[in-house]
Amino acid sequence: MTKRRLLTASLLIVLMIVLGLGVQERAGAQQPTPGQNVAPGAETPTFKTSTQLVIETVGVKDKSGKPIEGLTAKDFIVTEDGMPQTISFFEYQKLPEGPADTILSTTPVPAVAPLARLPRTQIAPETPGDVRYRDRRLLALYFDMVAMPIPDQLRALDAAQKFIRTQMTPADLVAIMMFDNGAVRVLQDFTEDRERLLSIIETLAVGEDENAALSDASSADNGAAFGQNDAEFNIFFTDRELSALQTAASMLGKLNEKKALLYFASGLRLNGANNQAQLHATTNAAIKAGVQFWSIDARGLTASAPLGDASKGSPGAQQMYTGASAMATMTNLQRTQDTLWTLAADTGGKALLDVNELSAGIVNAQKSFSSYYILGYYTSNPNLDGKFRRIKISLREGVSGDLDYRQGYYAGKDFKKFTTADKERQLEDALMLGDPITELTIAMEVDFFQLNNAEYYVPVVVKVSGSELALAKKGGAEHTLLDFIGEIKDEFGSTESNVRDKVDVKLSELTAAELTKRPYAYDTGFTLLPGKKVIKMLVRDAETGRIGTYQTTFTVPNLNKEEKRIAISSVVLSSQRVDMRDAVFNAAKDKTKGEIQQSVNPLVQEGFKLVPSVTRVFTRNQDMYVYLQAYQQKVDAAHPLVAFVTFYRGQTKAFETPPMQVTESLNNRLKTMPLKFSFPLQKIPPGEYLCQVTVLDPTGEKAAFWQGQVMLAQ
């Protein structure tokens, strides 16, 4: 028998063994006998595989400190927890050692846009094995705008401009990131375009210092001041800063090359052991992503007065006479620098402290990057247990050199093994990300109703596809928890309101097939002032860990300025009225807050709640409910109104309700007049229609119109 036949026979035997093992691993699955027909929907064999590519950047230098070139994958020996690994990906990055490029003019560069309209982009990811930035040095400038007072922000921006103008080499690629208003923003992906970088830095507006207040012997004597507990606020504030750094490191982890993140901040002070968990999570994320933190203290060299400077009030009590106040000031400064030093040292970078030339910190990171090798291997340990994997890289016998590489990484973790802290960090990261997460299919509707001359009630309805809940049902769950987080910001990026709910959805009474046809609706509400808003809602299935985010812009108009037309609210289309006594879910939310929302929610009337149809898809066996409000706040007595609903198909009128006259208004200053319609859809042919609501004021000779697309299914 020839060698080719022996090889073919061996491959067939191996294939049969693999298939046999694959079937045996399916516990409890019956296999059809030969000739037996498989019933529709019956289980079929499923084969799954997963691989984890681990990327290592290795610097190899000789005794004189010069990079060693010309090595191959065969020259390296890689082990993970003592187990040998096979190198599947190998690349050499040769970074030029030349001087900085031509010095640019110091003439100010025109700003590209106001801060609120600065570009928002993402770090473009690389596929495994793809090296996009070959032979380039990646430097990310990260400005923590909420942790720097105005003078420090100016110094940090000036240092970045100086580096780009005079110290940036042809091998450098620079990205600009910013933490502001509770979110990480990527203003510029890695680029060598100096004019572009300078224009963005020139446009970074100076915000106000949001450093948390201290509550020790160095703090000001505020007398009878009161407010949120300082200690509790500081813990949360520091966690947000560290979590933002973790998010930034994860963004940079999409690239296979070596990365440096230049962190500009006016110190970062931990609050005892309360922030240690988030600090470890941040450093672990940076190590896993191959990111080095190079911390730069934007305060430079400081010389504090014994009793503090004029930026805050003088301390009180006897501390100002015993020296305790001055000692506390020095201790606080050292603690903020200790955190910067820890972040840098634990990730392979260095901290620049007590130095006024801040651009030196960027140059230090630049000079630390020499030519290196990129090694990639598929780990032999596929367990997603979150444990630390120790890596050891050495050179084969006969090859000598000093190696510089990360000593290990933390493996990924399956959602079922997440701790409470892990789950909170997952939600925090998802809320900070600019890109939407679409693991859960969700839809959202935002409406508005005027409450008084200044405020508007904004009901929000989020619908989750029932097929997502069916996955949890198929897994044997009797119920599933849904986490909801909502945040509303104004057009300048400041947070105006937020909501956090945990909802328990019971699945025991429904089958998986019924759930696929039944979307789940969650509603909440906000009281807002007029203006342009951005709302972001996040939903997570706590049973499977799947997340969905939805972000959209909306406008709450100032109806007090409406002169030519009748002022009307949003128009709500619905096919469902729910009895408030029927608990669709058991939510762990503030009962008092819920009662207040129900009292001001115009969709709750006479013990029933009108559930908006987010998708505006109806069936012919349903009744349609239409609800809106009209306001006549500038008249002594409300004028009678006439309203009707019309369906158009193209240019043809397909359906119209009889005109409805409304004469009574609510007893308020707005002269609010509710307009309610209810009619069956069975006589309307299926198809897509333009729904128009017309409101007429014969006395005031005014009118208002609203239009929206609806779909009528069989």
Secondary structure, DSSP 8 states (H G I E B T S, - for coil): --HHHHHHHHHHHHHHHHHHHHHHTSTT-----TT----TT-----------EEEEEEEEE-TTS-B-----GGGEEEEETTEEE-EEEEEEE-------------S-----S-GGG---B------TT--SSTT-EEEEEEEEGGGS-HHHHHHHHHHHHHIIIII--TTEEEEEEEEETTEEEEEEEEE--HHHHHHHHHH------------STTS---TT---S-HHHHHHHHHHHHHHHHHHHHHHHTTSSS-EEEEEEES-----TTTTHHHHHHHHHHHHHHTEEEEEEETT-S----TT--TTS----TTHHHHTHHHHHHHHHHHHHHHHHHHHHHHHT---B-S-S-THHHHHHHHHH---EEEEEEE-S----B--EEEEEEEE-TT---EEE---EEE--B-GGG--HHHHHHHHHHHHH-SS--BSS-EEEEE--EE-SSS-EEEEEEEEE-HHHHHHHHHTT-SEEEEEEEEEEEETTS-EEEEEEEEEEEE-TTS-HHHHHT--EEEEEEEEE-SEEEEEEEEEEETTT--EEEEEEEEEE--GGG--SS-EE---EEEEEEEETTS-SSEE-S-HHHHHHHHHH-TTEETTEEEEE-SS-EEETTSEEEEEEEEE-TTSSS---EEEEEEEEETTEEEEE---EEE----SSTT--EEEEEEEE-TTS-SEEEEEEEEEEETTTTEEEEEEEEEEEE-
